[in-house]
Amino acid sequence: MGLFDWFSALSKGEEAAVAVHTPQLGGIKENSQIQGLDFVAAIEAHRKWRARLAEYADGTSKETLDHSVICRDDQCALGKWLYSEGQTFTGHLPLFHQIKAKHAQFHISAAQIVEMIDTDRKEEAVNNLLDGEFSKNSRDVQTLLSQLYMLINQHTAT
């Protein structure tokens, strides 16, 4: 599965196929960087939050997670891009605004899980992580980013 096929499958919500064929960062021959954002790296960074939060919940994490920092959607590479080059380059697209809103929701839901864990509501946190708002927001961010990548590539190819 090539990079374009990977984005295509992810943009359609075909998460099972995507998980099996996730491109290796650094080993991609095709360019996943557009206007200052590496789309594969951004998707993978947000996918890894599930494992980070699961480790935090089960006490095996070596990280100290702070919900007041995690809730900020302008601190990660994607967030910084959304508030700078992304806004300039794709801010005219309705899809951009969907991504920006869903990305903010993603960070809020991740922060809520950390807060649940910190206040001894681990079962609620794990349920949310596996099948709640966080899980939905995570899938949506990945799907929307893939759709944006596909849209940008369609416009630059024509």
Backbone hydrogen bonds in HBPLUS format (Angstrom, degrees):
<---DONOR---> <-ACCEPTOR-->    atom                        ^
c    i                          cat <-CA-CA->   ^        H-A-AA   ^      H-
h    n   atom  resd res      DA  || num        DHA   H-A  angle D-A-AA Bond
n    s   type  num  typ     dist DA aas  dist angle  dist       angle   num
A0006-TRP N   A0002-GLY O   2.88 MM   4  6.14 151.7  1.96 149.6 158.5     1
A0007-PHE N   A0003-LEU O   2.93 MM   4  6.26 162.8  1.96 156.8 159.8     2
A0008-SER N   A0004-PHE O   2.88 MM   4  6.06 155.0  1.94 144.4 152.3     3
A0009-ALA N   A0005-ASP O   2.85 MM   4  6.08 163.1  1.88 152.1 155.3     4
A0010-LEU N   A0006-TRP O   2.97 MM   4  6.16 165.0  1.99 150.4 155.0     5
A0011-SER N   A0007-PHE O   2.77 MM   4  5.87 152.3  1.85 148.2 156.2     6
A0012-LYS N   A0009-ALA O   3.16 MM   3  5.27 141.4  2.31  98.7 109.6     7
A0014-GLU N   A0009-ALA O   2.93 MM   5  5.17 160.1  1.97 155.5 149.0     8
A0013-GLY N   A0010-LEU O   2.99 MM   3  4.99 159.9  2.03 104.6 110.5     9
A0015-GLU N   A0013-GLY O   2.90 MM   2  5.45 135.3  2.10 103.6  90.4    10
A0018-VAL N   A0014-GLU O   3.18 MM   4  6.37 155.2  2.24 149.4 157.0    11
A0019-ALA N   A0015-GLU O   2.96 MM   4  6.08 157.2  2.01 150.4 155.0    12
A0021-HIS N   A0017-ALA O   3.28 MM   4  6.43 147.4  2.39 140.8 149.0    13
A0027-GLY N   A0024-GLN O   2.97 MM   3  5.31 156.5  2.03 125.3 131.9    14
A0039-PHE N   A0032-SER O   2.88 MM   7  5.57 156.5  1.94 153.3 146.7    15
A0034-ILE N   A0037-LEU O   2.91 MM   3  5.44 154.8  1.98 146.9 146.9    16
A0037-LEU N   A0034-ILE O   3.07 MM   3  5.44 161.9  2.10 117.2 122.8    17
A0042-ALA N   A0038-ASP O   2.94 MM   4  6.18 156.8  1.99 153.4 160.7    18
A0043-ILE N   A0039-PHE O   2.98 MM   4  6.13 160.8  2.02 148.2 153.0    19
A0044-GLU N   A0040-VAL O   2.86 MM   4  6.05 170.2  1.87 157.9 161.1    20
A0045-ALA N   A0041-ALA O   2.85 MM   4  5.94 154.7  1.91 145.8 152.7    21
A0046-HIS N   A0042-ALA O   3.22 MM   4  6.39 153.5  2.29 141.1 147.1    22
A0047-ARG N   A0043-ILE O   2.88 MM   4  6.15 143.3  2.01 147.6 159.2    23
A0048-LYS N   A0044-GLU O   2.95 MM   4  6.10 150.7  2.04 148.9 155.3    24
A0050-ARG N   A0047-ARG O   3.35 MM   3  6.18 151.9  2.43 119.1 123.1    25
A0052-ARG N   A0048-LYS O   3.03 MM   4  6.33 164.7  2.05 155.4 160.4    26
A0053-LEU N   A0049-TRP O   2.83 MM   4  5.94 164.0  1.85 154.2 157.5    27
A0054-ALA N   A0050-ARG O   2.92 MM   4  6.09 152.2  1.99 144.6 153.1    28
A0055-GLU N   A0051-ALA O   2.90 MM   4  6.09 161.5  1.93 152.3 156.3    29
A0056-TYR N   A0052-ARG O   3.01 MM   4  6.22 150.1  2.10 140.1 148.9    30
A0057-ALA N   A0053-LEU O   2.85 MM   4  6.07 152.9  1.93 145.7 153.0    31
A0058-ASP N   A0054-ALA O   2.96 MM   4  6.24 153.6  2.03 148.2 154.8    32
A0060-THR N   A0055-GLU O   2.95 MM   5  5.06 132.9  2.18 148.3 151.6    33
A0061-SER N   A0055-GLU O   3.20 MM   6  4.79 132.4  2.43 117.2 108.7    34
A0059-GLY N   A0056-TYR O   3.38 MM   3  5.19 155.2  2.44  95.3 102.3    35
A0069-VAL N   A0066-ASP O   2.96 MM   3  5.51 151.4  2.04 116.1 124.7    36
A0070-ILE N   A0066-ASP O   2.99 MM   4  6.24 168.5  2.00 158.9 162.6    37
A0071-CYS N   A0067-HIS O   3.12 MM   4  5.97 151.9  2.20 140.8 145.6    38
A0072-ARG N   A0069-VAL O   3.08 MM   3  5.66 161.3  2.12 115.8 121.7    39
A0080-LYS N   A0076-CYS O   2.88 MM   4  6.13 164.0  1.90 160.6 164.9    40
A0081-TRP N   A0077-ALA O   3.02 MM   4  6.18 155.2  2.09 144.1 150.9    41
A0082-LEU N   A0078-LEU O   2.80 MM   4  6.07 158.1  1.85 155.1 161.7    42
A0083-TYR N   A0079-GLY O   3.13 MM   4  6.34 144.0  2.27 144.7 152.7    43
A0084-SER N   A0081-TRP O   3.02 MM   3  5.07 160.9  2.05 105.8 111.7    44
A0086-GLY N   A0081-TRP O   2.73 MM   5  5.16 141.3  1.88 138.4 145.0    45
A0087-GLN N   A0084-SER O   3.05 MM   3  5.40 118.4  2.44 107.2 121.4    46
A0088-THR N   A0084-SER O   3.09 MM   4  6.43 160.8  2.13 155.4 161.3    47
A0089-PHE N   A0085-GLU O   2.73 MM   4  5.84 169.2  1.74 160.5 163.3    48
A0090-THR N   A0086-GLY O   2.76 MM   4  5.49 161.8  1.79 144.7 151.0    49
A0091-GLY N   A0087-GLN O   2.91 MM   4  4.24 130.8  2.15 117.6 122.2    50
A0093-LEU N   A0090-THR O   2.93 MM   3  5.61 167.8  1.95 126.3 130.4    51
A0096-PHE N   A0093-LEU O   3.07 MM   3  5.32 129.6  2.33 103.7 116.0    52
A0098-GLN N   A0094-PRO O   3.07 MM   4  6.45 146.4  2.19 147.2 157.4    53
A0099-ILE N   A0095-LEU O   2.96 MM   4  6.23 161.0  2.00 152.2 156.5    54
A0100-LYS N   A0096-PHE O   2.92 MM   4  6.19 164.3  1.94 151.7 156.2    55
A0101-ALA N   A0097-HIS O   3.05 MM   4  6.13 162.2  2.08 141.5 146.0    56
A0102-LYS N   A0098-GLN O   2.88 MM   4  6.04 166.6  1.90 153.0 157.3    57
A0103-HIS N   A0099-ILE O   2.72 MM   4  5.76 156.6  1.78 154.4 161.0    58
A0104-ALA N   A0100-LYS O   3.12 MM   4  6.28 153.2  2.19 140.2 146.7    59
A0105-GLN N   A0101-ALA O   3.05 MM   4  6.36 155.8  2.11 146.0 152.6    60
A0106-PHE N   A0102-LYS O   2.83 MM   4  6.07 150.0  1.92 145.5 154.1    61
A0107-HIS N   A0103-HIS O   3.11 MM   4  6.43 161.6  2.15 150.7 153.2    62
A0108-ILE N   A0104-ALA O   3.04 MM   4  6.31 155.4  2.10 147.4 154.6    63
A0109-SER N   A0105-GLN O   2.85 MM   4  6.06 162.5  1.88 153.0 157.7    64
A0110-ALA N   A0106-PHE O   2.91 MM   4  6.15 152.4  1.98 150.1 158.1    65
A0111-ALA N   A0107-HIS O   2.97 MM   4  6.10 158.7  2.02 143.3 149.2    66
A0112-GLN N   A0108-ILE O   2.90 MM   4  6.15 147.4  2.01 145.0 154.5    67
A0113-ILE N   A0109-SER O   3.14 MM   4  6.38 147.5  2.25 140.4 147.6    68
A0114-VAL N   A0110-ALA O   3.16 MM   4  6.54 160.1  2.21 149.2 153.8    69
A0115-GLU N   A0111-ALA O   2.92 MM   4  6.19 159.7  1.96 149.2 155.3    70
A0116-MET N   A0112-GLN O   2.85 MM   4  6.08 151.5  1.93 144.7 152.6    71
A0117-ILE N   A0113-ILE O   2.94 MM   4  6.24 161.4  1.98 153.5 157.9    72
A0118-ASP N   A0114-VAL O   2.87 MM   4  6.09 161.7  1.90 152.3 157.8    73
A0119-THR N   A0115-GLU O   3.02 MM   4  6.17 127.1  2.31 138.5 151.2    74
A0119-THR N   A0116-MET O   3.19 MM   3  5.19 138.2  2.37  95.0 106.7    75
A0121-ARG N   A0116-MET O   2.75 MM   5  4.87 156.0  1.81 153.0 150.5    76
A0120-ASP N   A0117-ILE O   3.17 MM   3  5.25 147.4  2.28 116.7 113.0    77
A0125-ALA N   A0121-ARG O   3.00 MM   4  6.26 154.1  2.07 148.9 157.2    78
A0126-VAL N   A0122-LYS O   2.83 MM   4  6.06 162.4  1.86 158.0 161.3    79
A0127-ASN N   A0123-GLU O   2.99 MM   4  6.20 162.4  2.02 149.6 154.5    80
A0128-ASN N   A0124-GLU O   2.98 MM   4  6.16 157.5  2.04 145.1 151.4    81
A0129-LEU N   A0125-ALA O   2.82 MM   4  6.02 153.3  1.89 147.1 155.5    82
A0130-LEU N   A0126-VAL O   2.91 MM   4  6.10 158.3  1.96 152.7 156.9    83
A0131-ASP N   A0127-ASN O   2.86 MM   4  5.84 162.0  1.89 150.3 155.9    84
A0132-GLY N   A0128-ASN O   2.91 MM   4  3.90 139.6  2.08 122.8 118.0    85
A0136-LYS N   A0132-GLY O   3.09 MM   4  6.39 164.5  2.11 156.6 160.9    86
A0137-ASN N   A0133-GLU O   2.81 MM   4  5.95 170.4  1.82 159.1 162.1    87
A0138-SER N   A0134-PHE O   2.83 MM   4  5.97 156.7  1.88 154.7 161.2    88
A0139-ARG N   A0135-SER O   3.10 MM   4  6.35 167.2  2.11 149.6 152.2    89
A0140-ASP N   A0136-LYS O   2.92 MM   4  6.12 163.1  1.95 153.2 158.6    90
A0141-VAL N   A0137-ASN O   2.92 MM   4  6.08 159.2  1.96 149.6 154.2    91
A0142-GLN N   A0138-SER O   3.16 MM   4  6.39 167.9  2.17 152.4 155.2    92
A0143-THR N   A0139-ARG O   2.90 MM   4  6.11 163.7  1.93 154.0 158.9    93
A0144-LEU N   A0140-ASP O   2.84 MM   4  5.92 170.3  1.84 153.9 157.0    94
A0145-LEU N   A0141-VAL O   2.92 MM   4  5.99 160.1  1.96 149.0 154.7    95
A0146-SER N   A0142-GLN O   3.04 MM   4  6.19 155.8  2.10 143.5 150.2    96
A0147-GLN N   A0143-THR O   2.92 MM   4  6.20 152.5  2.00 147.7 155.9    97
A0148-LEU N   A0144-LEU O   2.91 MM   4  6.18 152.0  1.99 146.9 154.3    98
A0149-TYR N   A0145-LEU O   2.92 MM   4  6.19 160.5  1.96 149.5 154.7    99
A0150-MET N   A0146-SER O   2.94 MM   4  6.19 162.8  1.97 149.9 154.3   100
A0151-LEU N   A0147-GLN O   2.88 MM   4  6.07 158.5  1.93 146.9 153.2   101
A0152-ILE N   A0148-LEU O   2.87 MM   4  6.04 167.4  1.89 157.4 160.0   102
A0153-ASN N   A0149-TYR O   2.97 MM   4  6.16 160.6  2.01 148.9 154.6   103
A0154-GLN N   A0150-MET O   2.93 MM   4  6.15 148.7  2.03 146.3 154.8   104
A0155-HIS N   A0151-LEU O   3.09 MM   4  6.36 155.9  2.15 149.0 154.6   105
A0156-THR N   A0152-ILE O   2.96 MM   4  6.20 151.4  2.04 149.6 157.7   106
A0157-ALA N   A0153-ASN O   2.99 MM   4  5.95 132.9  2.22 137.1 148.1   107
